């Protein structure tokens, strides 16, 4: 088992992704004053893609990243590109109506298409691989897959779908842990940090001014927004807050609606071709349906990347590999004795109702935000960016407003107590997973 050395505060997490980046960006700190049409705060997928969408529409844009491009969840997540923008979107029918719920579902298809098209248009090398399978550990999961399959067909989903029984699942995964699955060839997986860096390079080529190590420390609101950093200031007609789980105290109201939750990944040593075939023969990404879910896939160089163990307590495991490896061995006991080369974690943003929060600040029509993707960030961020750009262009009616009209509760207990309170609540859902 290999331990990574401590890294500087502004360095990427010591992940497999950081070790295999295919480009570097030489980006400055913000110094002095800049004036643009739009200032974007946050250098993850939401911020980068909002900048691209706006630059393509003719806006001048400055983007401020407190650390490095892709430093947060965008550069260290599981890399699973899965259709959908939320969990149980049917719960919003009383607010949005059945047609609104169907529109959310179709936007969940579009979200993946945006990623697909962006990679193709800008020739971004990020190991994009198609094929994703939901896995059932309970009979009720299989019933849900049947409902999902029928609903996706009703909505005109254009990619191949297959419901797999236990015997059929053997062509996707060799593990006795699962009862069946739903295979989707319109979802897949990729190298998220290389995608983020490639998209940042595309934004830069479109004229976006990108600044790293430039945290926003104060915002002066008004018809012209002024965003202050330690060494400079950006003046803009519009502001987009795209910080998600790392918003901190920049806007306490928004921060209270998103819970930073820890998620963790380990990466094995490169596996032999025969062993890879004995794990995931088609190289599809997979994920189970438990509350404390497991998600895993093979990397382009033949490692198993195994993640999960979402923590709401606010405390990271002292040894991520020691915590995650037993979970991996429950799925694949044939990996006993395999070396773990990388271990890392990070914070994802969870909302109370599990729908991405996309809207404007109350009383501030020129300040926009998007956050709380609740595990669907890789695709939902790209959709959020498009909706933000549409709203800034005056096209909010419809898609943007569909998200904006959904209320989002504030987590109780403030920043100190909300994580422990939610951790207690999640114990009930994990107990239900046993039955």
Buried (B, 14 or more C-beta within 10 A) or exposed (E): EEEBEEEEEEEBBBBBBBEBBEEEBEBEBBEEEBBBBBBBBBBBBBBBBBBBBBBEEEBBBBBBBBBBBBBBBBBBBBBBBBBBBBEEBEBBEEEBEEEBBBBBBBBBBBBBBBBBEBBEEBEBBBBBBBBBBBBBBBEEBBEBBEEBBEEBEEEEBEEEBBBBEEEEBEBBBBBEBBBBBBBBBBBBBBBBBBBBBBBBBBBBEBEBBBBBBBBBEEBEEEEEBBBBBEEBBBBBBBBBBBBBBBBBEBBEEBBBBBBBBBBBBBBBEBBEEEBBEBBBBBBBBBBBBBEBBBBBBBBBEBBBBBBBBBBBEBEBBEEBBEBBBEBBBEBBEEBEEBEBBBBBBBBBBBBBBBBBBBBBBEEBEBBBBBBBBBBBBBBBBBBBBBBBBBBBEEEBEEBBBBBBEBEBEBBEEEBEEBBBBBBEEBEEEEEEBEE
